Amino acid sequence: MKRVLSVLSASLLIMLTLAFAGEPIASAQTTNTATVTRHRYQRHKRTFWQKHRDKLTVAGTGLAGAGIGGLTGGRKGAAIGTAVGAGSGAVYTYGIRKRHRRHYRRY
């Protein structure tokens, strides 16, 4: 009998807890407040690629040049390929590529 009573009281306590947790309790006073809309302009967080694009482009072209030069001419070819690849990547990055594109908003 004692066990049955404790199980019933525990289940009643759990049900009451769930009933009060399920719905928010309405406050006694209601107030009307004006809604103020604020726009916060946050700075765009740049990715690793966006931060280091120029350096990664030059390093990538140098690595590709080293690979091609190493396949064709061995150790000396790899050194020449690295110089040519990094040089051509630098010319593209700092000379040819357009850095400042105009972004227009599309509606």
GULUMDO-577856 format. One record per residue: z, y, x of N, C-alpha, C in turn; residue number from 1. Coordinates in nm, 2 decimals. Layout:
@nzz Z | nyy Y | nxx X | cazz Z | cayy Y | caxx X | czz Z | cyy Y | cxx X | kepa NUM .
...
//
This chain:
@nzz 0.00 | nyy -0.12 | nxx 0.08 | cazz 0.00 | cayy 0.00 | caxx 0.00 | czz 0.00 | cyy 0.13 | cxx 0.09 | kepa 1 .
@nzz 0.08 | nyy 0.12 | nxx 0.19 | cazz 0.09 | cayy 0.24 | caxx 0.28 | czz -0.05 | cyy 0.26 | cxx 0.35 | kepa 2 .
@nzz -0.12 | nyy 0.16 | nxx 0.39 | cazz -0.24 | cayy 0.17 | caxx 0.46 | czz -0.35 | cyy 0.23 | cxx 0.36 | kepa 3 .
@nzz -0.35 | nyy 0.18 | nxx 0.24 | cazz -0.44 | cayy 0.23 | caxx 0.14 | czz -0.42 | cyy 0.38 | cxx 0.11 | kepa 4 .
@nzz -0.30 | nyy 0.42 | nxx 0.10 | cazz -0.27 | cayy 0.56 | caxx 0.08 | czz -0.31 | cyy 0.65 | cxx 0.20 | kepa 5 .
@nzz -0.29 | nyy 0.60 | nxx 0.32 | cazz -0.33 | cayy 0.68 | caxx 0.44 | czz -0.49 | cyy 0.69 | cxx 0.45 | kepa 6 .
@nzz -0.56 | nyy 0.58 | nxx 0.41 | cazz -0.70 | cayy 0.59 | caxx 0.41 | czz -0.75 | cyy 0.69 | cxx 0.30 | kepa 7 .
@nzz -0.69 | nyy 0.68 | nxx 0.18 | cazz -0.73 | cayy 0.78 | caxx 0.08 | czz -0.71 | cyy 0.92 | cxx 0.12 | kepa 8 .
@nzz -0.59 | nyy 0.95 | nxx 0.17 | cazz -0.56 | cayy 1.09 | caxx 0.21 | czz -0.65 | cyy 1.13 | cxx 0.33 | kepa 9 .
@nzz -0.68 | nyy 1.05 | nxx 0.42 | cazz -0.77 | cayy 1.08 | caxx 0.53 | czz -0.91 | cyy 1.11 | cxx 0.47 | kepa 10 .
@nzz -0.96 | nyy 1.03 | nxx 0.38 | cazz -1.10 | cayy 1.05 | caxx 0.33 | czz -1.10 | cyy 1.18 | cxx 0.24 | kepa 11 .
@nzz -0.99 | nyy 1.21 | nxx 0.17 | cazz -0.98 | cayy 1.33 | caxx 0.09 | czz -0.98 | cyy 1.45 | cxx 0.18 | kepa 12 .
@nzz -0.91 | nyy 1.44 | nxx 0.29 | cazz -0.91 | cayy 1.55 | caxx 0.39 | czz -1.05 | cyy 1.58 | cxx 0.45 | kepa 13 .
@nzz -1.12 | nyy 1.47 | nxx 0.48 | cazz -1.25 | cayy 1.48 | caxx 0.54 | czz -1.35 | cyy 1.54 | cxx 0.44 | kepa 14 .
@nzz -1.34 | nyy 1.50 | nxx 0.31 | cazz -1.43 | cayy 1.56 | caxx 0.21 | czz -1.40 | cyy 1.70 | cxx 0.18 | kepa 15 .
@nzz -1.28 | nyy 1.74 | nxx 0.18 | cazz -1.25 | cayy 1.89 | caxx 0.16 | czz -1.29 | cyy 1.97 | cxx 0.28 | kepa 16 .
@nzz -1.28 | nyy 1.92 | nxx 0.40 | cazz -1.33 | cayy 1.99 | caxx 0.52 | czz -1.48 | cyy 2.01 | cxx 0.51 | kepa 17 .
@nzz -1.55 | nyy 1.90 | nxx 0.47 | cazz -1.70 | cayy 1.91 | caxx 0.46 | czz -1.74 | cyy 2.01 | cxx 0.35 | kepa 18 .
@nzz -1.66 | nyy 2.01 | nxx 0.24 | cazz -1.70 | cayy 2.10 | caxx 0.12 | czz -1.68 | cyy 2.24 | cxx 0.16 | kepa 19 .
@nzz -1.58 | nyy 2.28 | nxx 0.24 | cazz -1.56 | cayy 2.41 | caxx 0.28 | czz -1.65 | cyy 2.45 | cxx 0.39 | kepa 20 .
@nzz -1.69 | nyy 2.36 | nxx 0.47 | cazz -1.78 | cayy 2.39 | caxx 0.59 | czz -1.93 | cyy 2.40 | cxx 0.54 | kepa 21 .
@nzz -1.96 | nyy 2.34 | nxx 0.43 | cazz -2.10 | cayy 2.34 | caxx 0.38 | czz -2.15 | cyy 2.47 | cxx 0.33 | kepa 22 .
@nzz -2.07 | nyy 2.55 | nxx 0.26 | cazz -2.11 | cayy 2.68 | caxx 0.21 | czz -2.03 | cyy 2.79 | cxx 0.27 | kepa 23 .
@nzz -2.10 | nyy 2.90 | nxx 0.30 | cazz -2.02 | cayy 3.01 | caxx 0.35 | czz -1.94 | cyy 3.08 | cxx 0.24 | kepa 24 .
@nzz -1.82 | nyy 3.12 | nxx 0.27 | cazz -1.73 | cayy 3.18 | caxx 0.17 | czz -1.78 | cyy 3.33 | cxx 0.15 | kepa 25 .
@nzz -1.80 | nyy 3.37 | nxx 0.02 | cazz -1.84 | cayy 3.50 | caxx 0.00 | czz -1.73 | cyy 3.60 | cxx 0.02 | kepa 26 .
@nzz -1.76 | nyy 3.71 | nxx 0.08 | cazz -1.65 | cayy 3.81 | caxx 0.10 | czz -1.62 | cyy 3.88 | cxx -0.03 | kepa 27 .
@nzz -1.50 | nyy 3.94 | nxx -0.04 | cazz -1.45 | cayy 4.00 | caxx -0.16 | czz -1.52 | cyy 4.14 | cxx -0.17 | kepa 28 .
@nzz -1.55 | nyy 4.20 | nxx -0.07 | cazz -1.62 | cayy 4.33 | caxx -0.08 | czz -1.76 | cyy 4.32 | cxx -0.03 | kepa 29 .
@nzz -1.85 | nyy 4.39 | nxx -0.10 | cazz -1.99 | cayy 4.39 | caxx -0.06 | czz -2.02 | cyy 4.53 | cxx -0.02 | kepa 30 .
@nzz -2.09 | nyy 4.55 | nxx 0.08 | cazz -2.13 | cayy 4.68 | caxx 0.13 | czz -2.28 | cyy 4.68 | cxx 0.15 | kepa 31 .
@nzz -2.34 | nyy 4.80 | nxx 0.12 | cazz -2.48 | cayy 4.82 | caxx 0.15 | czz -2.49 | cyy 4.90 | cxx 0.27 | kepa 32 .
@nzz -2.56 | nyy 4.85 | nxx 0.37 | cazz -2.58 | cayy 4.92 | caxx 0.50 | czz -2.73 | cyy 4.94 | cxx 0.52 | kepa 33 .
@nzz -2.76 | nyy 5.04 | nxx 0.58 | cazz -2.90 | cayy 5.07 | caxx 0.62 | czz -2.94 | cyy 4.98 | cxx 0.74 | kepa 34 .
@nzz -3.05 | nyy 4.93 | nxx 0.74 | cazz -3.10 | cayy 4.84 | caxx 0.85 | czz -3.17 | cyy 4.93 | cxx 0.95 | kepa 35 .
@nzz -3.12 | nyy 4.93 | nxx 1.07 | cazz -3.18 | cayy 5.00 | caxx 1.18 | czz -3.26 | cyy 4.91 | cxx 1.26 | kepa 36 .
@nzz -3.39 | nyy 4.93 | nxx 1.28 | cazz -3.48 | cayy 4.85 | caxx 1.36 | czz -3.50 | cyy 4.91 | cxx 1.50 | kepa 37 .
@nzz -3.46 | nyy 4.84 | nxx 1.60 | cazz -3.48 | cayy 4.88 | caxx 1.73 | czz -3.58 | cyy 4.79 | cxx 1.80 | kepa 38 .
@nzz -3.67 | nyy 4.85 | nxx 1.88 | cazz -3.76 | cayy 4.78 | caxx 1.96 | czz -3.72 | cyy 4.78 | cxx 2.10 | kepa 39 .
@nzz -3.69 | nyy 4.67 | nxx 2.16 | cazz -3.66 | cayy 4.66 | caxx 2.30 | czz -3.78 | cyy 4.61 | cxx 2.37 | kepa 40 .
@nzz -3.82 | nyy 4.69 | nxx 2.47 | cazz -3.94 | cayy 4.65 | caxx 2.55 | czz -3.88 | cyy 4.58 | cxx 2.67 | kepa 41 .
@nzz -3.90 | nyy 4.45 | nxx 2.68 | cazz -3.86 | cayy 4.38 | caxx 2.80 | czz -3.97 | cyy 4.36 | cxx 2.90 | kepa 42 .
@nzz -3.94 | nyy 4.37 | nxx 3.02 | cazz -4.04 | cayy 4.35 | caxx 3.12 | czz -4.08 | cyy 4.21 | cxx 3.13 | kepa 43 .
@nzz -4.20 | nyy 4.18 | nxx 3.14 | cazz -4.25 | cayy 4.04 | caxx 3.14 | czz -4.21 | cyy 3.97 | cxx 3.27 | kepa 44 .
@nzz -4.15 | nyy 3.86 | nxx 3.25 | cazz -4.10 | cayy 3.78 | caxx 3.37 | czz -4.22 | cyy 3.71 | cxx 3.43 | kepa 45 .
@nzz -4.26 | nyy 3.75 | nxx 3.55 | cazz -4.37 | cayy 3.69 | caxx 3.61 | czz -4.34 | cyy 3.55 | cxx 3.67 | kepa 46 .
@nzz -4.44 | nyy 3.47 | nxx 3.66 | cazz -4.42 | cayy 3.33 | caxx 3.72 | czz -4.44 | cyy 3.34 | cxx 3.87 | kepa 47 .
@nzz -4.42 | nyy 3.22 | nxx 3.93 | cazz -4.43 | cayy 3.21 | caxx 4.08 | czz -4.58 | cyy 3.24 | cxx 4.12 | kepa 48 .
@nzz -4.67 | nyy 3.19 | nxx 4.04 | cazz -4.81 | cayy 3.21 | caxx 4.07 | czz -4.85 | cyy 3.36 | cxx 4.06 | kepa 49 .
@nzz -4.80 | nyy 3.42 | nxx 3.96 | cazz -4.83 | cayy 3.57 | caxx 3.94 | czz -4.77 | cyy 3.65 | cxx 4.05 | kepa 50 .
@nzz -4.65 | nyy 3.61 | nxx 4.10 | cazz -4.59 | cayy 3.69 | caxx 4.21 | czz -4.66 | cyy 3.67 | cxx 4.34 | kepa 51 .
@nzz -4.71 | nyy 3.55 | nxx 4.37 | cazz -4.76 | cayy 3.52 | caxx 4.50 | czz -4.91 | cyy 3.47 | cxx 4.50 | kepa 52 .
@nzz -4.98 | nyy 3.53 | nxx 4.41 | cazz -5.12 | cayy 3.48 | caxx 4.39 | czz -5.20 | cyy 3.50 | cxx 4.51 | kepa 53 .
@nzz -5.19 | nyy 3.62 | nxx 4.57 | cazz -5.28 | cayy 3.65 | caxx 4.69 | czz -5.25 | cyy 3.56 | cxx 4.81 | kepa 54 .
@nzz -5.12 | nyy 3.54 | nxx 4.83 | cazz -5.08 | cayy 3.45 | caxx 4.95 | czz -5.12 | cyy 3.31 | cxx 4.92 | kepa 55 .
@nzz -5.10 | nyy 3.26 | nxx 4.80 | cazz -5.14 | cayy 3.12 | caxx 4.77 | czz -5.29 | cyy 3.10 | cxx 4.77 | kepa 56 .
@nzz -5.37 | nyy 3.20 | nxx 4.74 | cazz -5.51 | cayy 3.19 | caxx 4.74 | czz -5.56 | cyy 3.18 | cxx 4.89 | kepa 57 .
@nzz -5.51 | nyy 3.26 | nxx 4.97 | cazz -5.55 | cayy 3.26 | caxx 5.11 | czz -5.50 | cyy 3.13 | cxx 5.18 | kepa 58 .
@nzz -5.38 | nyy 3.08 | nxx 5.15 | cazz -5.33 | cayy 2.96 | caxx 5.20 | czz -5.41 | cyy 2.84 | cxx 5.15 | kepa 59 .
@nzz -5.45 | nyy 2.84 | nxx 5.02 | cazz -5.53 | cayy 2.73 | caxx 4.97 | czz -5.66 | cyy 2.72 | cxx 5.03 | kepa 60 .
@nzz -5.73 | nyy 2.83 | nxx 5.05 | cazz -5.86 | cayy 2.83 | caxx 5.11 | czz -5.85 | cyy 2.79 | cxx 5.26 | kepa 61 .
@nzz -5.74 | nyy 2.83 | nxx 5.32 | cazz -5.72 | cayy 2.79 | caxx 5.46 | czz -5.70 | cyy 2.64 | cxx 5.47 | kepa 62 .
@nzz -5.63 | nyy 2.58 | nxx 5.38 | cazz -5.60 | cayy 2.44 | caxx 5.38 | czz -5.73 | cyy 2.36 | cxx 5.35 | kepa 63 .
@nzz -5.81 | nyy 2.41 | nxx 5.25 | cazz -5.93 | cayy 2.35 | caxx 5.22 | czz -6.03 | cyy 2.35 | cxx 5.34 | kepa 64 .
@nzz -6.03 | nyy 2.46 | nxx 5.41 | cazz -6.12 | cayy 2.47 | caxx 5.53 | czz -6.07 | cyy 2.38 | cxx 5.64 | kepa 65 .
@nzz -5.94 | nyy 2.36 | nxx 5.65 | cazz -5.89 | cayy 2.27 | caxx 5.75 | czz -5.92 | cyy 2.13 | cxx 5.72 | kepa 66 .
@nzz -5.92 | nyy 2.10 | nxx 5.59 | cazz -5.95 | cayy 1.96 | caxx 5.55 | czz -6.10 | cyy 1.93 | cxx 5.58 | kepa 67 .
@nzz -6.19 | nyy 2.02 | nxx 5.54 | cazz -6.33 | cayy 2.00 | caxx 5.56 | czz -6.36 | cyy 2.00 | cxx 5.71 | kepa 68 .
@nzz -6.30 | nyy 2.09 | nxx 5.79 | cazz -6.33 | cayy 2.10 | caxx 5.93 | czz -6.27 | cyy 1.98 | cxx 6.00 | kepa 69 .
@nzz -6.16 | nyy 1.93 | nxx 5.96 | cazz -6.10 | cayy 1.81 | caxx 6.02 | czz -6.19 | cyy 1.68 | cxx 5.99 | kepa 70 .
@nzz -6.25 | nyy 1.67 | nxx 5.88 | cazz -6.34 | cayy 1.56 | caxx 5.85 | czz -6.46 | cyy 1.56 | cxx 5.93 | kepa 71 .
@nzz -6.51 | nyy 1.68 | nxx 5.96 | cazz -6.64 | cayy 1.69 | caxx 6.03 | czz -6.63 | cyy 1.70 | cxx 6.18 | kepa 72 .
@nzz -6.52 | nyy 1.77 | nxx 6.22 | cazz -6.52 | cayy 1.80 | caxx 6.37 | czz -6.39 | cyy 1.76 | cxx 6.44 | kepa 73 .
@nzz -6.30 | nyy 1.69 | nxx 6.37 | cazz -6.18 | cayy 1.65 | caxx 6.43 | czz -6.08 | cyy 1.76 | cxx 6.44 | kepa 74 .
@nzz -6.00 | nyy 1.76 | nxx 6.55 | cazz -5.89 | cayy 1.86 | caxx 6.57 | czz -5.94 | cyy 2.00 | cxx 6.59 | kepa 75 .
@nzz -6.05 | nyy 2.01 | nxx 6.67 | cazz -6.11 | cayy 2.14 | caxx 6.69 | czz -6.18 | cyy 2.19 | cxx 6.56 | kepa 76 .
@nzz -6.24 | nyy 2.11 | nxx 6.49 | cazz -6.30 | cayy 2.14 | caxx 6.36 | czz -6.20 | cyy 2.19 | cxx 6.26 | kepa 77 .
@nzz -6.08 | nyy 2.12 | nxx 6.26 | cazz -5.98 | cayy 2.17 | caxx 6.17 | czz -5.93 | cyy 2.31 | cxx 6.20 | kepa 78 .
@nzz -5.92 | nyy 2.34 | nxx 6.33 | cazz -5.87 | cayy 2.47 | caxx 6.36 | czz -5.98 | cyy 2.58 | cxx 6.32 | kepa 79 .
@nzz -6.10 | nyy 2.55 | nxx 6.35 | cazz -6.21 | cayy 2.64 | caxx 6.31 | czz -6.22 | cyy 2.65 | cxx 6.16 | kepa 80 .
@nzz -6.21 | nyy 2.54 | nxx 6.09 | cazz -6.21 | cayy 2.54 | caxx 5.94 | czz -6.10 | cyy 2.62 | cxx 5.88 | kepa 81 .
@nzz -5.98 | nyy 2.61 | nxx 5.94 | cazz -5.86 | cayy 2.69 | caxx 5.89 | czz -5.89 | cyy 2.84 | cxx 5.91 | kepa 82 .
@nzz -5.94 | nyy 2.88 | nxx 6.02 | cazz -5.97 | cayy 3.02 | caxx 6.04 | czz -6.08 | cyy 3.07 | cxx 5.95 | kepa 83 .
@nzz -6.18 | nyy 2.99 | nxx 5.93 | cazz -6.29 | cayy 3.03 | caxx 5.84 | czz -6.25 | cyy 3.03 | cxx 5.70 | kepa 84 .
@nzz -6.17 | nyy 2.93 | nxx 5.66 | cazz -6.13 | cayy 2.92 | caxx 5.52 | czz -6.03 | cyy 3.03 | cxx 5.48 | kepa 85 .
@nzz -5.93 | nyy 3.06 | nxx 5.57 | cazz -5.84 | cayy 3.16 | caxx 5.55 | czz -5.90 | cyy 3.30 | cxx 5.55 | kepa 86 .
@nzz -6.00 | nyy 3.32 | nxx 5.64 | cazz -6.07 | cayy 3.44 | caxx 5.64 | czz -6.15 | cyy 3.47 | cxx 5.52 | kepa 87 .
@nzz -6.22 | nyy 3.37 | nxx 5.47 | cazz -6.30 | cayy 3.38 | caxx 5.35 | czz -6.21 | cyy 3.40 | cxx 5.23 | kepa 88 .
@nzz -6.10 | nyy 3.34 | nxx 5.22 | cazz -6.00 | cayy 3.36 | caxx 5.11 | czz -5.95 | cyy 3.50 | cxx 5.11 | kepa 89 .
@nzz -5.92 | nyy 3.55 | nxx 5.23 | cazz -5.87 | cayy 3.69 | caxx 5.24 | czz -5.97 | cyy 3.79 | cxx 5.20 | kepa 90 .
@nzz -6.10 | nyy 3.77 | nxx 5.24 | cazz -6.21 | cayy 3.86 | caxx 5.20 | czz -6.22 | cyy 3.86 | cxx 5.05 | kepa 91 .
@nzz -6.21 | nyy 3.74 | nxx 4.99 | cazz -6.22 | cayy 3.73 | caxx 4.84 | czz -6.10 | cyy 3.80 | cxx 4.78 | kepa 92 .
@nzz -5.98 | nyy 3.77 | nxx 4.82 | cazz -5.86 | cayy 3.82 | caxx 4.76 | czz -5.84 | cyy 3.97 | cxx 4.77 | kepa 93 .
@nzz -5.86 | nyy 4.02 | nxx 4.89 | cazz -5.83 | cayy 4.16 | caxx 4.92 | czz -5.96 | cyy 4.25 | cxx 4.91 | kepa 94 .
@nzz -6.07 | nyy 4.19 | nxx 4.89 | cazz -6.19 | cayy 4.28 | caxx 4.89 | czz -6.28 | cyy 4.26 | cxx 4.77 | kepa 95 .
@nzz -6.31 | nyy 4.14 | nxx 4.73 | cazz -6.40 | cayy 4.12 | caxx 4.62 | czz -6.34 | cyy 4.11 | cxx 4.48 | kepa 96 .
@nzz -6.23 | nyy 4.04 | nxx 4.47 | cazz -6.17 | cayy 4.02 | caxx 4.34 | czz -6.12 | cyy 4.15 | cxx 4.28 | kepa 97 .
@nzz -6.14 | nyy 4.16 | nxx 4.15 | cazz -6.10 | cayy 4.28 | caxx 4.08 | czz -5.95 | cyy 4.26 | cxx 4.04 | kepa 98 .
@nzz -5.87 | nyy 4.35 | nxx 4.09 | cazz -5.72 | cayy 4.33 | caxx 4.06 | czz -5.68 | cyy 4.39 | cxx 3.93 | kepa 99 .
@nzz -5.73 | nyy 4.51 | nxx 3.90 | cazz -5.68 | cayy 4.58 | caxx 3.79 | czz -5.78 | cyy 4.58 | cxx 3.68 | kepa 100 .
@nzz -5.76 | nyy 4.48 | nxx 3.59 | cazz -5.85 | cayy 4.47 | caxx 3.48 | czz -5.79 | cyy 4.55 | cxx 3.36 | kepa 101 .
@nzz -5.87 | nyy 4.61 | nxx 3.28 | cazz -5.82 | cayy 4.68 | caxx 3.17 | czz -5.80 | cyy 4.58 | cxx 3.05 | kepa 102 .
@nzz -5.68 | nyy 4.58 | nxx 3.00 | cazz -5.65 | cayy 4.49 | caxx 2.89 | czz -5.65 | cyy 4.57 | cxx 2.76 | kepa 103 .
@nzz -5.73 | nyy 4.53 | nxx 2.67 | cazz -5.74 | cayy 4.60 | caxx 2.54 | czz -5.68 | cyy 4.51 | cxx 2.44 | kepa 104 .
@nzz -5.60 | nyy 4.58 | nxx 2.35 | cazz -5.54 | cayy 4.51 | caxx 2.24 | czz -5.64 | cyy 4.47 | cxx 2.14 | kepa 105 .
@nzz -5.64 | nyy 4.34 | nxx 2.10 | cazz -5.73 | cayy 4.29 | caxx 1.99 | czz -5.65 | cyy 4.29 | cxx 1.86 | kepa 106 .
@nzz -5.72 | nyy 4.34 | nxx 1.76 | cazz -5.65 | cayy 4.34 | caxx 1.63 | czz -5.71 | cyy 4.24 | cxx 1.54 | kepa 107 .
//
